[in-house]
Amino acid sequence: MGGRRAKVSGHGAPALARVLVVLPNWYGETLFATPFLRLLRQQRPGAFLATLGLPRCREILAHHPGVDALIDYDEQGAHRGPWGTWRLVRELRRQRFDTAFILRRSLSRTLLLALAGVPARIGAANRKSGWLLTHRAPAPAAPLHKASTYLPLLEAAGLSAVPGPYEYIVTEQERQQARERLAAHRAEHRTLVALHPGANWEHKRWPVERFAALADRLIESRGAQVAITGGPDDAPLAEAMTSKMRQRALVLTGDTTLRELGAVLAETSLVVANDTGVLHVAAALGRPVVALFGPTSPRLTGPLGDPARTIVLHHPDCCPSIPCRQPHHPGSPGMAAISVEEVYEAASRLLSRDA
């Protein structure tokens, strides 16, 4: 963004004294919103800035210096159904927000803010919820990285928008707890490599037998200690992976919260992961990452870490369409096209660089 300002439609400039930012739903997309939050805070340092998001988004933004309050939208719990929605509307009314930025095209969330009486509602122009917005940013002329799609909303509010890296904050206490957790399992002076075989869609996952072969090779050729990471739902993947390995790995799958996992990732020398939120947490922490992409586009959702410490492996010609919109597609030729050899070579290059 920056330079020539895009045309926007709407009313006069919003007050921007008490601001609510409505977050997207996924971990990675919430991280992609952190450049937006940083720019907003820089340009309105005295504003009260809160976010509204699913409870899981709280873990991504905990300790973020630019956010004053994290408000949960618990649509499966406390805010479920008409009465739960009304409870949230009343809570937002009490907060007296003057401006809301809506980062996803959502009729339910935009209507929620209208009912809460937020006078300035800023979002992307769209047929579904655009009629409830007071300020509308036009759709981009060409596909943009997800993080950049949020920035025109700042311009719609009269602010400047310049793309930048994302942020994830790990406290020193969290780091120390991670060190203590790892100390019980790892040999001193061994290189710690995290492998993350999970992803929210099956066809975004590199085959577990290849993760297993990569793990064995990193252990045997590089003397690395391998940690397998993931949430409780990834336990079958970790079990399948370890069953195919010759060497032993530290299995952290299902044994950490996202905050705890982030602190563990901060201690690693390398992270190899599919296109998932954990990949972006690692990149936001400045860790060297090898990112495995198949049915999704690195141009649109690739990691925003240090380019010198980031290697993206992607064979777009092997997928029928990029991005693929079929989450239950049985397997992905794009992921199958990524060989163990090229992932090992990329991993070795990054490990040698930081040695």
HUKAVEN-V566575 format. One record per residue. N is the residue number from 1. RES is the residue in one small letter. PSI is psi as a letter, one per 20 degrees, with the letter a starting at -180 (none if undefined). Layout:
n: <N;N>
res: <RES;RES>
psi: <PSI;PSI>
//
This chain:
n: <1;2;3;4;5;6;7;8;9;10;11;12;13;14;15;16;17;18;19;20;21;22;23;24;25;26;27;28;29;30;31;32;33;34;35;36;37;38;39;40;41;42;43;44;45;46;47;48;49;50;51;52;53;54;55;56;57;58;59;60;61;62;63;64;65;66;67;68;69;70;71;72;73;74;75;76;77;78;79;80;81;82;83;84;85;86;87;88;89;90;91;92;93;94;95;96;97;98;99;100;101;102;103;104;105;106;107;108;109;110;111;112;113;114;115;116;117;118;119;120;121;122;123;124;125;126;127;128;129;130;131;132;133;134;135;136;137;138;139;140;141;142;143;144;145;146;147;148;149;150;151;152;153;154;155;156;157;158;159;160;161;162;163;164;165;166;167;168;169;170;171;172;173;174;175;176;177;178;179;180;181;182;183;184;185;186;187;188;189;190;191;192;193;194;195;196;197;198;199;200;201;202;203;204;205;206;207;208;209;210;211;212;213;214;215;216;217;218;219;220;221;222;223;224;225;226;227;228;229;230;231;232;233;234;235;236;237;238;239;240;241;242;243;244;245;246;247;248;249;250;251;252;253;254;255;256;257;258;259;260;261;262;263;264;265;266;267;268;269;270;271;272;273;274;275;276;277;278;279;280;281;282;283;284;285;286;287;288;289;290;291;292;293;294;295;296;297;298;299;300;301;302;303;304;305;306;307;308;309;310;311;312;313;314;315;316;317;318;319;320;321;322;323;324;325;326;327;328;329;330;331;332;333;334;335;336;337;338;339;340;341;342;343;344;345;346;347;348;349;350;351;352;353;354;355>
res: <m;g;g;r;r;a;k;v;s;g;h;g;a;p;a;l;a;r;v;l;v;v;l;p;n;w;y;g;e;t;l;f;a;t;p;f;l;r;l;l;r;q;q;r;p;g;a;f;l;a;t;l;g;l;p;r;c;r;e;i;l;a;h;h;p;g;v;d;a;l;i;d;y;d;e;q;g;a;h;r;g;p;w;g;t;w;r;l;v;r;e;l;r;r;q;r;f;d;t;a;f;i;l;r;r;s;l;s;r;t;l;l;l;a;l;a;g;v;p;a;r;i;g;a;a;n;r;k;s;g;w;l;l;t;h;r;a;p;a;p;a;a;p;l;h;k;a;s;t;y;l;p;l;l;e;a;a;g;l;s;a;v;p;g;p;y;e;y;i;v;t;e;q;e;r;q;q;a;r;e;r;l;a;a;h;r;a;e;h;r;t;l;v;a;l;h;p;g;a;n;w;e;h;k;r;w;p;v;e;r;f;a;a;l;a;d;r;l;i;e;s;r;g;a;q;v;a;i;t;g;g;p;d;d;a;p;l;a;e;a;m;t;s;k;m;r;q;r;a;l;v;l;t;g;d;t;t;l;r;e;l;g;a;v;l;a;e;t;s;l;v;v;a;n;d;t;g;v;l;h;v;a;a;a;l;g;r;p;v;v;a;l;f;g;p;t;s;p;r;l;t;g;p;l;g;d;p;a;r;t;i;v;l;h;h;p;d;c;c;p;s;i;p;c;r;q;p;h;h;p;g;s;p;g;m;a;a;i;s;v;e;e;v;y;e;a;a;s;r;l;l;s;r;d;a>
psi: <a;r;c;p;p;q;p;q;q;a;a;r;p;q;g;l;g;o;p;p;o;o;q;a;h;q;g;g;h;h;h;i;i;h;h;g;h;g;h;g;g;h;i;m;h;i;q;p;o;q;q;p;r;q;h;h;h;h;h;h;j;p;j;p;i;i;p;h;q;o;p;p;n;m;i;i;d;h;k;p;r;g;h;h;g;h;g;h;g;h;g;h;g;h;i;l;q;i;p;p;p;o;i;q;n;o;g;g;h;h;h;g;h;g;h;i;k;o;h;o;o;p;a;p;p;q;h;g;j;h;i;i;q;h;p;p;p;q;q;q;h;q;p;q;q;g;h;i;h;h;h;h;h;g;h;h;j;j;r;q;o;p;q;r;r;r;q;p;p;p;r;h;g;h;g;g;h;g;g;g;g;h;h;i;h;q;q;q;j;q;p;p;p;p;p;n;i;r;q;h;q;h;j;j;p;q;p;h;h;h;g;g;h;g;g;g;h;h;g;h;h;i;k;q;p;p;p;p;r;r;a;h;i;j;g;h;g;g;g;h;g;h;h;j;q;h;r;q;q;o;o;j;p;j;j;q;r;g;g;h;g;g;h;g;h;i;i;q;i;q;p;p;q;r;n;r;h;h;g;h;g;g;h;h;i;j;q;p;q;o;p;o;q;e;i;r;p;h;h;h;k;r;q;k;a;o;h;i;k;p;p;p;p;p;m;h;i;i;q;h;q;p;q;p;k;n;i;j;p;n;r;p;h;g;h;h;i;o;q;h;g;h;g;g;g;g;g;h;g;h;h;h;h;j;none>
//
